Amino acid sequence: MTTGRIDVHSHLLPGLDDGCRTAQESVQCAKMMVAAGYTHSFCTPHVWPHLTDNTVRNIPLQTAQLQQALDLSGVRLRLIPGGEINLRPDTTETAVDELVSFGMQRKFVLIDLWAESLPPFFRPAIQWLQRQGVKVILAHPERMAAVQKQPELADTFADMGLLLQGNLQCFSDPIGSPTRRIVERYLLEGRYFLLGSDLHNLPSLPMRLEGLKRSIDLVGEETVGRLTIHNARLLLPNS
């Protein structure tokens, strides 16, 4: 299968979190992603303590089930399991074999954090993850209040060895809004390692895909291709 764009952040699996509600919605979203040039998508449901089904064992099973539905519908989108780990004070207590990662390969992990300022546990938790031999990718830093207050935190993240993933939807947010201001700044400054859709549902998908077009308008296809194809390939199993 030819590799086109790879979506590294999606809540495509139905019923596991605040993403797609039904398999039918997931299939419709997948069709739109294929039409936009995507050939692969990581399924990255939220990993929170209360979402007890979102585990190393269950996410691949749910991914395979949705893949079967896509195949039966003739939707040529290849799905790979993953997860979006909410960084918490107790992250360091995670059993290593329970660490949800891209392709469950324990090479790259996706984390998110919602904070007004970087909490005391942030650096120790990142360092613990890195000691497990994984590269840590911070999802949508432009949506963090801490980053909106202090965009220079990108330097701190870089010094820590963190990779950044920007959200396509933020390029469609209102002009002058904190998210759009930061996402455009970070893209122009070359801060991002990846761009992902953070797909959640059918109604919000068009603005995410419009964000893809706006990111290309901003820096060109070559740069966006690197962030959605070349770098994203590094996350694929057996890459």
Sequence and secondary structure as in RCSB ss.txt:
>XXXX:A:sequence
MTTGRIDVHSHLLPGLDDGCRTAQESVQCAKMMVAAGYTHSFCTPHVWPHLTDNTVRNIPLQTAQLQQALDLSGV
RLRLIPGGEINLRPDTTETAVDELVSFGMQRKFVLIDLWAESLPPFFRPAIQWLQRQGVKVILAHPERMAAVQKQ
PELADTFADMGLLLQGNLQCFSDPIGSPTRRIVERYLLEGRYFLLGSDLHNLPSLPMRLEGLKRSIDLVGEETVG
RLTIHNARLLLPNS
>XXXX:A:secstr
    EEE  B  STTSSSS  SHHHHHHHHHHHHHTTEEEEEE  EE TT TT STTHHHHHHHHHHHHHHHTT 
  EEEE  EEE  TTGGGS GGG   GGGSSSEEEEE   SS  TTHHHHHHHHHHTT EEEEE GGG HHHHH 
TTHHHHHHHTT EEEEEGGGGGS TT HHHHHHHHHHHTT  SEEE  B  TTTHHHHHHHHHHHHHHH HHHHH
IIIIIHHHTTSTT 
